[in-house]
Amino acid sequence: MSGRRTYLYIKYSMVFTCTVIFLSGLMLIGLGAWMRYGAATLVDLMGHYSMQLINLSYICIAMGSILSLTSMMGCFGAGKENRCFLTLFFMSMMIWVVAQVIGLLVVTAYSNSVGFMLFGEFKESLVKFYLGESAPDPISTAWNVVMTKFKCCGFENTTNDFVGSTFTQTTGLAYPKTCCADKSSPSCDGTTIVANLIYPQGCFDKVIAVIRKESLILGAAVGCMGVVEIGSLILSMILFMKLGSIHYEVRQRIRPETSENIR
């Protein structure tokens, strides 16, 4: 009786872990969709690297779909006690875990280089393509959102970043209104620079800090999911062997009965 209880515990634990993995696959699909459509502001500022972020979003959607389908195979194999599906799940999940570890190592190796890679792109987008707080183009809109949301001004040196920029040349102003802490203040006229009027910090460090913080959260989530995935591998292997043992016992019981019937 205790053996039967243990078997059921393993079976339902397998179904539970597969359900968690299925939900994580859906979350990965959601992350990819957000990177493609919800992070438009960041994409517009990344210049030449924007296509890489878009491609990464498609990769997340594809991998999330594969992960969800793989978990469905494991759930079906456990629920229906099908060794073939359990084998397919084990092989697919093993490949996934190895790919996940490699991906995590690559991300960790390049995490410190994010600022260096994006530095030139962010600065060029501000100096050459930013047109002001009322401009409707994507880059100007993106910079206005960043400066307002993060309460920062310019790239790294606040108002000094606009010297010689396309914005200054076309408007004659030293900074846009989005640089002002109080945008309704009469002093926020684009030329007056006094203490406490302009945000004292540039936007680049704030954006990179947010990217690194979110990367750490994502890395922690991936680590937790890795533990669940390895657990599902162990459970599927135990369940596979347990089902083999049960099938063998059934065959052994049937064989004497068949021999007696023949006699």
C-alpha positions in Angstrom: 0.0 0.0 0.0 2.8 2.4 0.8 4.4 1.6 -2.5 1.2 2.6 -4.3 1.1 5.8 -2.3 4.7 6.6 -3.2 3.9 6.0 -6.9 0.9 8.3 -6.8 2.9 11.0 -5.0 5.6 10.8 -7.8 2.9 10.9 -10.5 1.1 13.9 -9.1 4.3 15.7 -8.3 5.3 15.2 -12.0 2.0 16.7 -13.1 2.4 19.6 -10.7 6.0 20.4 -11.9 4.9 20.2 -15.6 2.1 22.6 -14.8 4.6 25.1 -13.3 6.8 24.7 -16.3 3.8 25.2 -18.6 3.0 28.5 -16.8 6.7 29.6 -17.1 6.5 28.9 -20.8 3.5 31.2 -21.0 5.4 33.9 -19.0 8.3 33.6 -21.5 5.9 34.1 -24.3 4.5 37.2 -22.5 8.1 38.5 -22.0 8.8 38.1 -25.7 5.6 39.9 -26.6 6.4 42.8 -24.1 10.0 43.1 -25.5 8.5 43.3 -29.0 5.6 45.6 -28.4 5.8 47.0 -24.8 9.4 48.1 -24.8 9.2 50.3 -27.9 10.8 53.2 -26.0 14.0 51.2 -25.3 14.0 49.8 -28.8 13.9 53.2 -30.4 16.9 54.4 -28.3 19.1 51.3 -29.1 19.9 52.3 -32.6 21.7 49.5 -34.4 21.0 47.1 -31.5 17.3 47.5 -31.8 17.0 44.6 -34.3 18.9 42.4 -31.9 16.3 43.1 -29.2 13.5 42.4 -31.6 15.1 39.1 -32.7 15.5 38.3 -29.0 11.8 38.8 -28.4 11.0 36.4 -31.2 13.4 33.9 -29.6 11.6 34.2 -26.3 8.2 33.6 -27.9 9.5 30.5 -29.7 11.3 29.1 -26.7 8.2 29.8 -24.5 6.1 27.9 -27.0 8.5 24.9 -27.0 8.7 24.9 -23.2 4.9 24.9 -22.9 4.5 22.0 -25.4 7.3 20.0 -23.7 5.5 20.4 -20.4 2.3 19.2 -21.9 4.1 16.1 -23.1 5.3 15.4 -19.6 1.9 16.1 -18.0 0.3 13.7 -20.5 2.9 11.1 -20.0 2.5 11.2 -16.2 -1.3 11.4 -16.3 -1.8 8.6 -18.9 1.2 6.6 -17.6 2.7 6.6 -21.0 6.5 5.8 -21.1 6.9 7.0 -24.6 5.8 10.5 -23.8 7.9 10.5 -20.6 10.9 9.6 -22.7 10.2 12.4 -25.2 9.7 14.8 -22.3 13.0 13.8 -20.6 15.0 14.2 -23.8 13.4 17.5 -24.7 13.8 18.9 -21.2 17.4 17.8 -21.0 18.2 19.7 -24.2 16.3 22.7 -22.9 18.2 22.7 -19.5 21.6 22.5 -21.3 20.6 25.3 -23.7 19.3 27.4 -20.7 22.6 27.0 -18.8 24.6 28.0 -21.9 22.3 31.0 -22.4 22.6 32.0 -18.8 26.4 31.9 -19.0 26.5 34.0 -22.1 24.1 36.6 -20.5 26.3 36.7 -17.4 29.5 37.1 -19.4 28.0 40.1 -21.4 26.0 41.7 -18.6 28.9 44.0 -17.7 29.3 45.1 -21.3 25.8 46.3 -21.8 26.7 49.9 -20.9 29.7 49.9 -23.2 27.7 48.5 -26.2 24.8 50.9 -25.8 26.7 54.1 -24.8 27.4 55.3 -28.4 23.9 54.4 -29.6 22.1 56.3 -26.9 24.3 59.3 -27.2 24.0 59.5 -31.0 20.2 59.2 -30.8 20.0 62.2 -28.4 22.5 64.4 -30.2 21.5 63.8 -33.8 17.9 62.7 -33.8 16.2 64.3 -30.7 13.9 67.2 -31.9 12.1 68.3 -28.7 9.2 67.6 -26.3 6.6 68.2 -29.0 8.2 66.2 -31.8 6.1 63.2 -33.0 9.0 61.0 -34.2 9.7 57.8 -32.3 13.2 58.8 -31.0 12.1 62.1 -29.7 9.0 60.5 -28.1 11.2 57.8 -26.5 13.6 60.3 -25.0 10.7 62.4 -23.6 9.3 59.3 -22.0 12.7 58.3 -20.5 13.5 61.8 -19.1 10.0 62.1 -17.6 9.8 58.6 -16.2 13.3 58.4 -14.8 13.5 62.1 -13.8 16.7 62.8 -15.6 18.0 65.1 -18.3 20.1 64.5 -21.3 22.5 61.6 -21.7 25.2 61.9 -19.0 25.9 65.6 -18.5 22.3 66.9 -18.4 22.0 70.2 -20.3 25.6 70.0 -21.6 24.6 67.1 -23.8 22.4 69.3 -25.9 25.2 71.7 -26.9 25.7 71.5 -30.6 22.8 69.0 -30.9 20.1 69.0 -33.6 17.6 70.1 -31.0 19.6 73.2 -30.0 20.3 74.1 -33.6 16.7 73.8 -34.7 15.0 75.4 -31.6 17.7 77.7 -30.2 17.0 76.3 -26.7 19.5 74.9 -24.2 17.2 72.1 -23.0 13.7 70.7 -23.5 10.9 71.1 -21.0 11.1 67.4 -20.1 14.4 68.2 -18.3 12.5 70.4 -15.8 11.6 69.0 -12.4 8.6 71.4 -12.4 7.5 71.7 -16.0 4.8 74.3 -15.1 7.4 76.7 -13.6 7.9 80.0 -15.6 11.6 79.4 -15.3 11.3 76.3 -17.4 11.7 78.2 -20.7 14.5 76.2 -22.3 17.2 78.9 -21.5 17.1 79.5 -17.8 19.4 77.2 -15.8 19.1 77.5 -12.1 19.5 75.2 -9.1 16.6 72.7 -8.6 15.0 73.6 -11.9 16.8 70.9 -14.0 17.1 67.2 -13.2 20.7 66.9 -11.9 21.4 63.5 -13.3 21.8 62.2 -16.9 19.5 59.4 -18.1 22.1 56.8 -19.3 23.2 55.6 -15.9 19.6 55.3 -14.7 18.5 53.3 -17.8 21.5 51.0 -17.5 20.8 50.5 -13.7 17.2 49.5 -14.5 18.4 47.1 -17.2 20.9 45.5 -14.8 18.3 45.3 -12.0 15.7 43.6 -14.3 18.5 41.2 -15.6 19.2 40.1 -12.0 15.5 39.5 -11.4 15.2 37.6 -14.6 18.4 35.6 -13.8 17.0 34.7 -10.3 13.7 33.6 -12.0 15.6 31.5 -14.5 17.6 29.9 -11.7 14.4 28.9 -9.8 12.9 27.5 -13.0 16.1 25.5 -13.5 15.6 23.8 -10.1 12.0 23.0 -11.1 13.1 21.7 -14.5 15.8 19.5 -13.0 13.3 18.2 -10.5 10.9 17.3 -13.4 13.8 15.4 -15.1 14.4 13.4 -11.9 10.7 12.7 -11.4 10.2 11.7 -15.1 13.1 9.2 -14.8 11.8 7.7 -11.6 8.2 7.5 -13.0 9.6 5.9 -16.2 11.4 3.2 -14.2 8.4 2.7 -11.8 6.0 2.2 -14.7 8.5 -0.3 -16.2 8.5 -2.2 -12.9 4.7 -2.2 -12.8 4.4 -3.4 -16.4 6.9 -6.2 -15.6 5.0 -7.3 -12.6 1.8 -7.4 -14.6 3.4 -9.5 -17.3 4.8 -11.9 -14.7 1.3 -12.4 -13.2 -0.3 -12.9 -16.6 2.3 -15.5 -17.7 1.4 -18.2 -15.2 -2.3 -17.7 -15.7 -1.8 -18.2 -19.5 0.2 -21.4 -18.9 -2.5 -22.8 -16.7 -5.2 -22.0 -19.2 -3.1 -23.8 -21.9 -2.8 -26.9 -19.7 
